[in-house]
């Protein structure tokens, strides 16, 4: 039982010290973000107009321009439309 109390006490001290050292970090703003420090943005599929996360989208370079799609079906449909217009 004592070991559990010591572990809890040690954890509380650790969290307090971590908070003190991180809050006084020479005026730098420290933010924890998902996905390795990048903020993810929403992009719109040009076919179905659905918004998807950029990191989860399917992106294709078509005629030197980058497009983002929610699915492979939308990407295929868009490419077919582009080819038929050309």
PDB file of N, CA, C and O in Angstrom:
ATOM      1  N   UNK A   1       0.821  -1.189   0.000  1.00  0.00           N
ATOM      2  CA  UNK A   1       0.000   0.000   0.000  1.00  0.00           C
ATOM      3  C   UNK A   1       0.873   1.265   0.000  1.00  0.00           C
ATOM      4  O   UNK A   1       0.543   2.254  -0.653  1.00  0.00           O
ATOM      5  N   UNK A   2       1.970   1.220   0.727  1.00  0.00           N
ATOM      6  CA  UNK A   2       2.866   2.375   0.765  1.00  0.00           C
ATOM      7  C   UNK A   2       3.464   2.670  -0.602  1.00  0.00           C
ATOM      8  O   UNK A   2       3.648   3.828  -0.976  1.00  0.00           O
ATOM      9  N   UNK A   3       3.761   1.618  -1.333  1.00  0.00           N
ATOM     10  CA  UNK A   3       4.365   1.797  -2.652  1.00  0.00           C
ATOM     11  C   UNK A   3       3.414   2.558  -3.565  1.00  0.00           C
ATOM     12  O   UNK A   3       3.837   3.445  -4.306  1.00  0.00           O
ATOM     13  N   UNK A   4       2.158   2.221  -3.515  1.00  0.00           N
ATOM     14  CA  UNK A   4       1.168   2.910  -4.339  1.00  0.00           C
ATOM     15  C   UNK A   4       1.093   4.380  -3.956  1.00  0.00           C
ATOM     16  O   UNK A   4       1.036   5.243  -4.832  1.00  0.00           O
ATOM     17  N   UNK A   5       1.091   4.676  -2.674  1.00  0.00           N
ATOM     18  CA  UNK A   5       1.053   6.067  -2.215  1.00  0.00           C
ATOM     19  C   UNK A   5       2.313   6.822  -2.655  1.00  0.00           C
ATOM     20  O   UNK A   5       2.223   7.979  -3.066  1.00  0.00           O
ATOM     21  N   UNK A   6       3.477   6.185  -2.575  1.00  0.00           N
ATOM     22  CA  UNK A   6       4.717   6.814  -3.021  1.00  0.00           C
ATOM     23  C   UNK A   6       4.682   7.094  -4.526  1.00  0.00           C
ATOM     24  O   UNK A   6       5.137   8.145  -4.977  1.00  0.00           O
ATOM     25  N   UNK A   7       4.144   6.157  -5.289  1.00  0.00           N
ATOM     26  CA  UNK A   7       4.048   6.352  -6.733  1.00  0.00           C
ATOM     27  C   UNK A   7       3.108   7.508  -7.079  1.00  0.00           C
ATOM     28  O   UNK A   7       3.416   8.318  -7.954  1.00  0.00           O
ATOM     29  N   UNK A   8       1.979   7.585  -6.403  1.00  0.00           N
ATOM     30  CA  UNK A   8       1.039   8.682  -6.633  1.00  0.00           C
ATOM     31  C   UNK A   8       1.686  10.011  -6.263  1.00  0.00           C
ATOM     32  O   UNK A   8       1.570  10.988  -7.003  1.00  0.00           O
ATOM     33  N   UNK A   9       2.365  10.051  -5.123  1.00  0.00           N
ATOM     34  CA  UNK A   9       3.042  11.260  -4.675  1.00  0.00           C
ATOM     35  C   UNK A   9       4.122  11.683  -5.677  1.00  0.00           C
ATOM     36  O   UNK A   9       4.239  12.863  -6.010  1.00  0.00           O
ATOM     37  N   UNK A  10       4.900  10.722  -6.148  1.00  0.00           N
ATOM     38  CA  UNK A  10       5.958  11.012  -7.113  1.00  0.00           C
ATOM     39  C   UNK A  10       5.366  11.541  -8.417  1.00  0.00           C
ATOM     40  O   UNK A  10       5.926  12.454  -9.023  1.00  0.00           O
ATOM     41  N   UNK A  11       4.256  10.986  -8.848  1.00  0.00           N
ATOM     42  CA  UNK A  11       3.611  11.436 -10.071  1.00  0.00           C
ATOM     43  C   UNK A  11       3.099  12.874  -9.924  1.00  0.00           C
ATOM     44  O   UNK A  11       3.254  13.683 -10.839  1.00  0.00           O
ATOM     45  N   UNK A  12       2.500  13.190  -8.792  1.00  0.00           N
ATOM     46  CA  UNK A  12       1.996  14.542  -8.549  1.00  0.00           C
ATOM     47  C   UNK A  12       3.157  15.540  -8.551  1.00  0.00           C
ATOM     48  O   UNK A  12       3.042  16.613  -9.143  1.00  0.00           O
ATOM     49  N   UNK A  13       4.251  15.208  -7.908  1.00  0.00           N
ATOM     50  CA  UNK A  13       5.427  16.079  -7.893  1.00  0.00           C
ATOM     51  C   UNK A  13       5.968  16.268  -9.301  1.00  0.00           C
ATOM     52  O   UNK A  13       6.311  17.381  -9.698  1.00  0.00           O
ATOM     53  N   UNK A  14       6.043  15.187 -10.050  1.00  0.00           N
ATOM     54  CA  UNK A  14       6.514  15.245 -11.437  1.00  0.00           C
ATOM     55  C   UNK A  14       5.655  16.199 -12.266  1.00  0.00           C
ATOM     56  O   UNK A  14       6.186  17.042 -12.988  1.00  0.00           O
ATOM     57  N   UNK A  15       4.335  16.070 -12.167  1.00  0.00           N
ATOM     58  CA  UNK A  15       3.439  16.935 -12.933  1.00  0.00           C
ATOM     59  C   UNK A  15       3.583  18.399 -12.523  1.00  0.00           C
ATOM     60  O   UNK A  15       3.546  19.287 -13.375  1.00  0.00           O
ATOM     61  N   UNK A  16       3.744  18.654 -11.235  1.00  0.00           N
ATOM     62  CA  UNK A  16       3.918  20.029 -10.763  1.00  0.00           C
ATOM     63  C   UNK A  16       5.217  20.632 -11.307  1.00  0.00           C
ATOM     64  O   UNK A  16       5.227  21.757 -11.807  1.00  0.00           O
ATOM     65  N   UNK A  17       6.301  19.879 -11.205  1.00  0.00           N
ATOM     66  CA  UNK A  17       7.583  20.369 -11.709  1.00  0.00           C
ATOM     67  C   UNK A  17       7.558  20.570 -13.223  1.00  0.00           C
ATOM     68  O   UNK A  17       8.114  21.542 -13.733  1.00  0.00           O
ATOM     69  N   UNK A  18       6.925  19.668 -13.924  1.00  0.00           N
ATOM     70  CA  UNK A  18       6.822  19.790 -15.371  1.00  0.00           C
ATOM     71  C   UNK A  18       6.047  21.056 -15.732  1.00  0.00           C
ATOM     72  O   UNK A  18       6.439  21.771 -16.653  1.00  0.00           O
ATOM     73  N   UNK A  19       4.970  21.340 -15.032  1.00  0.00           N
ATOM     74  CA  UNK A  19       4.187  22.540 -15.276  1.00  0.00           C
ATOM     75  C   UNK A  19       4.966  23.805 -14.982  1.00  0.00           C
ATOM     76  O   UNK A  19       4.855  24.780 -15.725  1.00  0.00           O
ATOM     77  N   UNK A  20       5.752  23.813 -13.915  1.00  0.00           N
ATOM     78  CA  UNK A  20       6.544  24.987 -13.555  1.00  0.00           C
ATOM     79  C   UNK A  20       7.616  25.244 -14.597  1.00  0.00           C
ATOM     80  O   UNK A  20       7.808  26.386 -15.014  1.00  0.00           O
ATOM     81  N   UNK A  21       8.313  24.210 -15.021  1.00  0.00           N
ATOM     82  CA  UNK A  21       9.399  24.394 -15.982  1.00  0.00           C
ATOM     83  C   UNK A  21       8.875  24.750 -17.365  1.00  0.00           C
ATOM     84  O   UNK A  21       9.516  25.526 -18.073  1.00  0.00           O
ATOM     85  N   UNK A  22       7.744  24.217 -17.769  1.00  0.00           N
ATOM     86  CA  UNK A  22       7.223  24.530 -19.091  1.00  0.00           C
ATOM     87  C   UNK A  22       6.582  25.908 -19.145  1.00  0.00           C
ATOM     88  O   UNK A  22       6.636  26.574 -20.178  1.00  0.00           O
ATOM     89  N   UNK A  23       5.971  26.347 -18.039  1.00  0.00           N
ATOM     90  CA  UNK A  23       5.316  27.653 -18.063  1.00  0.00           C
ATOM     91  C   UNK A  23       6.333  28.788 -18.061  1.00  0.00           C
ATOM     92  O   UNK A  23       6.040  29.862 -18.586  1.00  0.00           O
ATOM     93  N   UNK A  24       7.493  28.592 -17.499  1.00  0.00           N
ATOM     94  CA  UNK A  24       8.511  29.634 -17.473  1.00  0.00           C
ATOM     95  C   UNK A  24       9.594  29.390 -18.490  1.00  0.00           C
ATOM     96  O   UNK A  24      10.776  29.525 -18.173  1.00  0.00           O
ATOM     97  N   UNK A  25       9.232  29.039 -19.689  1.00  0.00           N
ATOM     98  CA  UNK A  25      10.188  28.654 -20.723  1.00  0.00           C
ATOM     99  C   UNK A  25      10.598  29.846 -21.581  1.00  0.00           C
ATOM    100  O   UNK A  25      10.408  29.833 -22.797  1.00  0.00           O
ATOM    101  N   UNK A  26      11.156  30.869 -20.954  1.00  0.00           N
ATOM    102  CA  UNK A  26      11.721  32.046 -21.625  1.00  0.00           C
ATOM    103  C   UNK A  26      10.735  32.724 -22.570  1.00  0.00           C
ATOM    104  O   UNK A  26      11.119  33.185 -23.644  1.00  0.00           O
ATOM    105  N   UNK A  27       9.482  32.783 -22.177  1.00  0.00           N
ATOM    106  CA  UNK A  27       8.485  33.492 -22.960  1.00  0.00           C
ATOM    107  C   UNK A  27       8.045  32.812 -24.235  1.00  0.00           C
ATOM    108  O   UNK A  27       7.260  33.386 -24.990  1.00  0.00           O
ATOM    109  N   UNK A  28       8.519  31.619 -24.501  1.00  0.00           N
ATOM    110  CA  UNK A  28       8.112  30.928 -25.712  1.00  0.00           C
ATOM    111  C   UNK A  28       6.779  30.237 -25.482  1.00  0.00           C
ATOM    112  O   UNK A  28       6.514  29.695 -24.409  1.00  0.00           O
ATOM    113  N   UNK A  29       5.961  30.271 -26.500  1.00  0.00           N
ATOM    114  CA  UNK A  29       4.665  29.617 -26.415  1.00  0.00           C
ATOM    115  C   UNK A  29       4.824  28.159 -26.805  1.00  0.00           C
ATOM    116  O   UNK A  29       5.317  27.851 -27.890  1.00  0.00           O
ATOM    117  N   UNK A  30       4.413  27.274 -25.931  1.00  0.00           N
ATOM    118  CA  UNK A  30       4.529  25.844 -26.187  1.00  0.00           C
ATOM    119  C   UNK A  30       3.125  25.288 -26.365  1.00  0.00           C
ATOM    120  O   UNK A  30       2.280  25.419 -25.480  1.00  0.00           O
ATOM    121  N   UNK A  31       2.885  24.675 -27.502  1.00  0.00           N
ATOM    122  CA  UNK A  31       1.590  24.087 -27.784  1.00  0.00           C
ATOM    123  C   UNK A  31       1.778  22.630 -28.150  1.00  0.00           C
ATOM    124  O   UNK A  31       2.682  22.271 -28.905  1.00  0.00           O
ATOM    125  N   UNK A  32       0.922  21.810 -27.609  1.00  0.00           N
ATOM    126  CA  UNK A  32       0.920  20.408 -28.014  1.00  0.00           C
ATOM    127  C   UNK A  32      -0.137  20.262 -29.087  1.00  0.00           C
ATOM    128  O   UNK A  32      -1.276  20.694 -28.912  1.00  0.00           O
ATOM    129  N   UNK A  33       0.237  19.660 -30.184  1.00  0.00           N
ATOM    130  CA  UNK A  33      -0.691  19.462 -31.284  1.00  0.00           C
ATOM    131  C   UNK A  33      -0.654  18.008 -31.690  1.00  0.00           C
ATOM    132  O   UNK A  33       0.338  17.306 -31.492  1.00  0.00           O
ATOM    133  N   UNK A  34      -1.751  17.579 -32.260  1.00  0.00           N
ATOM    134  CA  UNK A  34      -1.776  16.228 -32.801  1.00  0.00           C
ATOM    135  C   UNK A  34      -0.887  16.179 -34.032  1.00  0.00           C
ATOM    136  O   UNK A  34      -0.319  17.200 -34.420  1.00  0.00           O
ATOM    137  N   UNK A  35      -0.763  15.085 -34.615  1.00  0.00           N
ATOM    138  CA  UNK A  35      -0.072  14.815 -35.883  1.00  0.00           C
ATOM    139  C   UNK A  35       1.290  15.488 -36.022  1.00  0.00           C
ATOM    140  O   UNK A  35       1.588  16.085 -37.056  1.00  0.00           O
ATOM    141  N   UNK A  36       2.105  15.395 -34.996  1.00  0.00           N
ATOM    142  CA  UNK A  36       3.499  15.812 -35.107  1.00  0.00           C
ATOM    143  C   UNK A  36       3.733  17.303 -35.209  1.00  0.00           C
ATOM    144  O   UNK A  36       4.694  17.723 -35.854  1.00  0.00           O
ATOM    145  N   UNK A  37       2.900  18.110 -34.603  1.00  0.00           N
ATOM    146  CA  UNK A  37       3.151  19.533 -34.551  1.00  0.00           C
ATOM    147  C   UNK A  37       2.556  20.346 -35.690  1.00  0.00           C
ATOM    148  O   UNK A  37       2.789  21.552 -35.762  1.00  0.00           O
ATOM    149  N   UNK A  38       1.802  19.725 -36.573  1.00  0.00           N
ATOM    150  CA  UNK A  38       1.207  20.468 -37.672  1.00  0.00           C
ATOM    151  C   UNK A  38      -0.282  20.654 -37.406  1.00  0.00           C
ATOM    152  O   UNK A  38      -0.957  19.754 -36.905  1.00  0.00           O
ATOM    153  N   UNK A  39      -0.771  21.822 -37.744  1.00  0.00           N
ATOM    154  CA  UNK A  39      -2.206  22.044 -37.660  1.00  0.00           C
ATOM    155  C   UNK A  39      -2.799  21.584 -38.981  1.00  0.00           C
ATOM    156  O   UNK A  39      -2.350  21.987 -40.054  1.00  0.00           O
ATOM    157  N   UNK A  40      -3.806  20.743 -38.888  1.00  0.00           N
ATOM    158  CA  UNK A  40      -4.409  20.213 -40.102  1.00  0.00           C
ATOM    159  C   UNK A  40      -5.527  21.138 -40.563  1.00  0.00           C
ATOM    160  O   UNK A  40      -6.242  21.716 -39.744  1.00  0.00           O
ATOM    161  N   UNK A  41      -5.674  21.274 -41.858  1.00  0.00           N
ATOM    162  CA  UNK A  41      -6.704  22.142 -42.401  1.00  0.00           C
ATOM    163  C   UNK A  41      -7.726  21.332 -43.175  1.00  0.00           C
ATOM    164  O   UNK A  41      -7.468  20.199 -43.582  1.00  0.00           O
ATOM    165  N   UNK A  42      -8.879  21.926 -43.369  1.00  0.00           N
ATOM    166  CA  UNK A  42      -9.935  21.297 -44.147  1.00  0.00           C
ATOM    167  C   UNK A  42      -9.798  21.758 -45.597  1.00  0.00           C
ATOM    168  O   UNK A  42      -9.547  22.931 -45.872  1.00  0.00           O
ATOM    169  N   UNK A  43      -9.968  20.816 -46.511  1.00  0.00           N
ATOM    170  CA  UNK A  43      -9.945  21.121 -47.936  1.00  0.00           C
ATOM    171  C   UNK A  43     -11.238  20.596 -48.551  1.00  0.00           C
ATOM    172  O   UNK A  43     -11.836  19.645 -48.048  1.00  0.00           O
ATOM    173  N   UNK A  44     -11.662  21.227 -49.647  1.00  0.00           N
ATOM    174  CA  UNK A  44     -12.927  20.848 -50.268  1.00  0.00           C
ATOM    175  C   UNK A  44     -12.702  20.031 -51.525  1.00  0.00           C
ATOM    176  O   UNK A  44     -11.903  20.393 -52.389  1.00  0.00           O
ATOM    177  N   UNK A  45     -13.413  18.935 -51.609  1.00  0.00           N
ATOM    178  CA  UNK A  45     -13.390  18.076 -52.782  1.00  0.00           C
ATOM    179  C   UNK A  45     -14.088  18.828 -53.922  1.00  0.00           C
ATOM    180  O   UNK A  45     -15.218  19.282 -53.742  1.00  0.00           O
ATOM    181  N   UNK A  46     -13.440  18.973 -55.101  1.00  0.00           N
ATOM    182  CA  UNK A  46     -14.059  19.723 -56.192  1.00  0.00           C
ATOM    183  C   UNK A  46     -15.234  19.004 -56.859  1.00  0.00           C
ATOM    184  O   UNK A  46     -15.997  19.630 -57.595  1.00  0.00           O
ATOM    185  N   UNK A  47     -15.389  17.714 -56.616  1.00  0.00           N
ATOM    186  CA  UNK A  47     -16.469  16.955 -57.254  1.00  0.00           C
ATOM    187  C   UNK A  47     -17.739  17.002 -56.408  1.00  0.00           C
ATOM    188  O   UNK A  47     -18.776  17.483 -56.864  1.00  0.00           O
ATOM    189  N   UNK A  48     -17.656  16.506 -55.187  1.00  0.00           N
ATOM    190  CA  UNK A  48     -18.850  16.395 -54.349  1.00  0.00           C
ATOM    191  C   UNK A  48     -18.965  17.524 -53.326  1.00  0.00           C
ATOM    192  O   UNK A  48     -19.945  17.593 -52.584  1.00  0.00           O
ATOM    193  N   UNK A  49     -17.974  18.404 -53.283  1.00  0.00           N
ATOM    194  CA  UNK A  49     -17.949  19.572 -52.391  1.00  0.00           C
ATOM    195  C   UNK A  49     -17.903  19.214 -50.904  1.00  0.00           C
ATOM    196  O   UNK A  49     -18.258  20.037 -50.060  1.00  0.00           O
ATOM    197  N   UNK A  50     -17.473  18.009 -50.583  1.00  0.00           N
ATOM    198  CA  UNK A  50     -17.311  17.580 -49.201  1.00  0.00           C
ATOM    199  C   UNK A  50     -15.998  18.126 -48.657  1.00  0.00           C
ATOM    200  O   UNK A  50     -14.997  18.162 -49.373  1.00  0.00           O
ATOM    201  N   UNK A  51     -15.995  18.550 -47.397  1.00  0.00           N
ATOM    202  CA  UNK A  51     -14.773  18.996 -46.750  1.00  0.00           C
ATOM    203  C   UNK A  51     -14.129  17.813 -46.035  1.00  0.00           C
ATOM    204  O   UNK A  51     -14.802  17.067 -45.322  1.00  0.00           O
ATOM    205  N   UNK A  52     -12.827  17.646 -46.230  1.00  0.00           N
ATOM    206  CA  UNK A  52     -12.071  16.572 -45.582  1.00  0.00           C
ATOM    207  C   UNK A  52     -10.778  17.160 -45.016  1.00  0.00           C
ATOM    208  O   UNK A  52     -10.311  18.213 -45.450  1.00  0.00           O
ATOM    209  N   UNK A  53     -10.213  16.452 -44.035  1.00  0.00           N
ATOM    210  CA  UNK A  53      -8.920  16.860 -43.506  1.00  0.00           C
ATOM    211  C   UNK A  53      -7.865  16.673 -44.592  1.00  0.00           C
ATOM    212  O   UNK A  53      -7.855  15.664 -45.297  1.00  0.00           O
ATOM    213  N   UNK A  54      -6.994  17.643 -44.716  1.00  0.00           N
ATOM    214  CA  UNK A  54      -5.980  17.591 -45.770  1.00  0.00           C
ATOM    215  C   UNK A  54      -5.116  16.343 -45.663  1.00  0.00           C
ATOM    216  O   UNK A  54      -4.784  15.729 -46.677  1.00  0.00           O
ATOM    217  N   UNK A  55      -4.743  15.960 -44.428  1.00  0.00           N
ATOM    218  CA  UNK A  55      -3.866  14.792 -44.265  1.00  0.00           C
ATOM    219  C   UNK A  55      -4.577  13.479 -44.590  1.00  0.00           C
ATOM    220  O   UNK A  55      -3.924  12.467 -44.844  1.00  0.00           O
ATOM    221  N   UNK A  56      -5.916  13.491 -44.584  1.00  0.00           N
ATOM    222  CA  UNK A  56      -6.659  12.275 -44.892  1.00  0.00           C
ATOM    223  C   UNK A  56      -7.200  12.266 -46.316  1.00  0.00           C
ATOM    224  O   UNK A  56      -7.815  11.289 -46.743  1.00  0.00           O
ATOM    225  N   UNK A  57      -6.976  13.338 -47.041  1.00  0.00           N
ATOM    226  CA  UNK A  57      -7.506  13.431 -48.398  1.00  0.00           C
ATOM    227  C   UNK A  57      -6.587  12.713 -49.385  1.00  0.00           C
ATOM    228  O   UNK A  57      -5.439  12.386 -49.085  1.00  0.00           O
ATOM    229  N   UNK A  58      -7.135  12.486 -50.557  1.00  0.00           N
ATOM    230  CA  UNK A  58      -6.363  11.931 -51.662  1.00  0.00           C
ATOM    231  C   UNK A  58      -6.011  13.121 -52.545  1.00  0.00           C
ATOM    232  O   UNK A  58      -6.896  13.782 -53.088  1.00  0.00           O
ATOM    233  N   UNK A  59      -4.721  13.390 -52.686  1.00  0.00           N
ATOM    234  CA  UNK A  59      -4.334  14.552 -53.485  1.00  0.00           C
ATOM    235  C   UNK A  59      -3.702  14.100 -54.794  1.00  0.00           C
ATOM    236  O   UNK A  59      -2.966  13.115 -54.857  1.00  0.00           O
ATOM    237  N   UNK A  60      -4.022  14.865 -55.839  1.00  0.00           N
ATOM    238  CA  UNK A  60      -3.516  14.576 -57.182  1.00  0.00           C
ATOM    239  C   UNK A  60      -3.060  15.874 -57.820  1.00  0.00           C
ATOM    240  O   UNK A  60      -3.675  16.925 -57.637  1.00  0.00           O
ATOM    241  N   UNK A  61      -1.972  15.786 -58.572  1.00  0.00           N
ATOM    242  CA  UNK A  61      -1.502  16.913 -59.385  1.00  0.00           C
ATOM    243  C   UNK A  61      -2.075  16.710 -60.782  1.00  0.00           C
ATOM    244  O   UNK A  61      -1.768  15.726 -61.455  1.00  0.00           O
ATOM    245  N   UNK A  62      -2.910  17.652 -61.209  1.00  0.00           N
ATOM    246  CA  UNK A  62      -3.530  17.568 -62.527  1.00  0.00           C
ATOM    247  C   UNK A  62      -3.280  18.896 -63.237  1.00  0.00           C
ATOM    248  O   UNK A  62      -3.690  19.954 -62.758  1.00  0.00           O
ATOM    249  N   UNK A  63      -2.618  18.830 -64.357  1.00  0.00           N
ATOM    250  CA  UNK A  63      -2.267  20.030 -65.134  1.00  0.00           C
ATOM    251  C   UNK A  63      -1.510  21.050 -64.296  1.00  0.00           C
ATOM    252  O   UNK A  63      -1.740  22.253 -64.417  1.00  0.00           O
ATOM    253  N   UNK A  64      -0.610  20.570 -63.447  1.00  0.00           N
ATOM    254  CA  UNK A  64       0.215  21.456 -62.634  1.00  0.00           C
ATOM    255  C   UNK A  64      -0.481  22.059 -61.437  1.00  0.00           C
ATOM    256  O   UNK A  64       0.089  22.922 -60.769  1.00  0.00           O
ATOM    257  N   UNK A  65      -1.685  21.636 -61.147  1.00  0.00           N
ATOM    258  CA  UNK A  65      -2.432  22.158 -60.007  1.00  0.00           C
ATOM    259  C   UNK A  65      -2.782  21.000 -59.071  1.00  0.00           C
ATOM    260  O   UNK A  65      -3.132  19.909 -59.520  1.00  0.00           O
ATOM    261  N   UNK A  66      -2.683  21.256 -57.763  1.00  0.00           N
ATOM    262  CA  UNK A  66      -2.958  20.212 -56.780  1.00  0.00           C
ATOM    263  C   UNK A  66      -4.426  20.250 -56.370  1.00  0.00           C
ATOM    264  O   UNK A  66      -4.963  21.302 -56.020  1.00  0.00           O
ATOM    265  N   UNK A  67      -5.061  19.088 -56.419  1.00  0.00           N
ATOM    266  CA  UNK A  67      -6.459  18.940 -56.024  1.00  0.00           C
ATOM    267  C   UNK A  67      -6.546  17.924 -54.889  1.00  0.00           C
ATOM    268  O   UNK A  67      -5.719  17.019 -54.787  1.00  0.00           O
ATOM    269  N   UNK A  68      -7.553  18.085 -54.042  1.00  0.00           N
ATOM    270  CA  UNK A  68      -7.755  17.192 -52.899  1.00  0.00           C
ATOM    271  C   UNK A  68      -9.135  16.557 -53.009  1.00  0.00           C
ATOM    272  O   UNK A  68     -10.121  17.234 -53.298  1.00  0.00           O
ATOM    273  N   UNK A  69      -9.191  15.243 -52.774  1.00  0.00           N
ATOM    274  CA  UNK A  69     -10.437  14.498 -52.934  1.00  0.00           C
ATOM    275  C   UNK A  69     -10.755  13.697 -51.675  1.00  0.00           C
ATOM    276  O   UNK A  69      -9.865  13.324 -50.911  1.00  0.00           O
ATOM    277  N   UNK A  70     -12.050  13.444 -51.481  1.00  0.00           N
ATOM    278  CA  UNK A  70     -12.482  12.671 -50.311  1.00  0.00           C
ATOM    279  C   UNK A  70     -12.350  11.169 -50.566  1.00  0.00           C
ATOM    280  O   UNK A  70     -12.249  10.389 -49.619  1.00  0.00           O
ATOM    281  N   UNK A  71     -12.350  10.760 -51.833  1.00  0.00           N
ATOM    282  CA  UNK A  71     -12.277   9.330 -52.156  1.00  0.00           C
ATOM    283  C   UNK A  71     -11.621   9.130 -53.526  1.00  0.00           C
ATOM    284  O   UNK A  71     -11.452  10.073 -54.298  1.00  0.00           O
ATOM    285  N   UNK A  72     -11.264   7.891 -53.798  1.00  0.00           N
ATOM    286  CA  UNK A  72     -10.674   7.553 -55.098  1.00  0.00           C
ATOM    287  C   UNK A  72     -11.701   7.730 -56.210  1.00  0.00           C
ATOM    288  O   UNK A  72     -11.354   8.104 -57.330  1.00  0.00           O
ATOM    289  N   UNK A  73     -12.963   7.459 -55.896  1.00  0.00           N
ATOM    290  CA  UNK A  73     -14.027   7.609 -56.894  1.00  0.00           C
ATOM    291  C   UNK A  73     -14.135   9.058 -57.369  1.00  0.00           C
ATOM    292  O   UNK A  73     -14.254   9.319 -58.566  1.00  0.00           O
ATOM    293  N   UNK A  74     -14.093  10.001 -56.419  1.00  0.00           N
ATOM    294  CA  UNK A  74     -14.163  11.418 -56.793  1.00  0.00           C
ATOM    295  C   UNK A  74     -12.939  11.825 -57.609  1.00  0.00           C
ATOM    296  O   UNK A  74     -13.060  12.591 -58.564  1.00  0.00           O
ATOM    297  N   UNK A  75     -11.772  11.322 -57.242  1.00  0.00           N
ATOM    298  CA  UNK A  75     -10.550  11.644 -57.986  1.00  0.00           C
ATOM    299  C   UNK A  75     -10.647  11.122 -59.416  1.00  0.00           C
ATOM    300  O   UNK A  75     -10.285  11.826 -60.358  1.00  0.00           O
ATOM    301  N   UNK A  76     -11.132   9.894 -59.584  1.00  0.00           N
ATOM    302  CA  UNK A  76     -11.279   9.300 -60.908  1.00  0.00           C
ATOM    303  C   UNK A  76     -12.297  10.076 -61.740  1.00  0.00           C
ATOM    304  O   UNK A  76     -12.066  10.348 -62.918  1.00  0.00           O
ATOM    305  N   UNK A  77     -13.420  10.428 -61.126  1.00  0.00           N
ATOM    306  CA  UNK A  77     -14.457  11.185 -61.819  1.00  0.00           C
ATOM    307  C   UNK A  77     -13.937  12.555 -62.258  1.00  0.00           C
ATOM    308  O   UNK A  77     -14.222  12.999 -63.370  1.00  0.00           O
ATOM    309  N   UNK A  78     -13.185  13.216 -61.402  1.00  0.00           N
ATOM    310  CA  UNK A  78     -12.636  14.532 -61.735  1.00  0.00           C
ATOM    311  C   UNK A  78     -11.650  14.436 -62.895  1.00  0.00           C
ATOM    312  O   UNK A  78     -11.673  15.260 -63.809  1.00  0.00           O
ATOM    313  N   UNK A  79     -10.780  13.420 -62.850  1.00  0.00           N
ATOM    314  CA  UNK A  79      -9.813  13.240 -63.946  1.00  0.00           C
ATOM    315  C   UNK A  79     -10.528  12.975 -65.267  1.00  0.00           C
ATOM    316  O   UNK A  79     -10.112  13.475 -66.312  1.00  0.00           O
ATOM    317  N   UNK A  80     -11.611  12.184 -65.219  1.00  0.00           N
ATOM    318  CA  UNK A  80     -12.365  11.898 -66.416  1.00  0.00           C
ATOM    319  C   UNK A  80     -13.011  13.165 -66.967  1.00  0.00           C
ATOM    320  O   UNK A  80     -13.029  13.372 -68.181  1.00  0.00           O
ATOM    321  N   UNK A  81     -13.539  14.011 -66.092  1.00  0.00           N
ATOM    322  CA  UNK A  81     -14.139  15.277 -66.517  1.00  0.00           C
ATOM    323  C   UNK A  81     -13.092  16.194 -67.155  1.00  0.00           C
ATOM    324  O   UNK A  81     -13.355  16.833 -68.174  1.00  0.00           O
ATOM    325  N   UNK A  82     -11.918  16.252 -66.552  1.00  0.00           N
ATOM    326  CA  UNK A  82     -10.835  17.099 -67.082  1.00  0.00           C
ATOM    327  C   UNK A  82     -10.405  16.625 -68.466  1.00  0.00           C
ATOM    328  O   UNK A  82     -10.164  17.440 -69.356  1.00  0.00           O
ATOM    329  N   UNK A  83     -10.309  15.304 -68.649  1.00  0.00           N
ATOM    330  CA  UNK A  83      -9.878  14.751 -69.942  1.00  0.00           C
ATOM    331  C   UNK A  83     -10.924  14.982 -71.018  1.00  0.00           C
ATOM    332  O   UNK A  83     -10.587  15.223 -72.177  1.00  0.00           O
ATOM    333  N   UNK A  84     -12.187  14.910 -70.639  1.00  0.00           N
ATOM    334  CA  UNK A  84     -13.242  15.103 -71.633  1.00  0.00           C
ATOM    335  C   UNK A  84     -13.325  16.560 -72.075  1.00  0.00           C
ATOM    336  O   UNK A  84     -13.739  16.838 -73.200  1.00  0.00           O
ATOM    337  N   UNK A  85     -12.938  17.494 -71.206  1.00  0.00           N
ATOM    338  CA  UNK A  85     -12.944  18.916 -71.557  1.00  0.00           C
ATOM    339  C   UNK A  85     -11.761  19.287 -72.449  1.00  0.00           C
ATOM    340  O   UNK A  85     -11.823  20.243 -73.223  1.00  0.00           O
ATOM    341  N   UNK A  86     -10.684  18.512 -72.326  1.00  0.00           N
ATOM    342  CA  UNK A  86      -9.457  18.845 -73.079  1.00  0.00           C
ATOM    343  C   UNK A  86      -9.519  18.461 -74.521  1.00  0.00           C
ATOM    344  O   UNK A  86      -8.560  18.683 -75.261  1.00  0.00           O
TER     345      UNK A  86
END
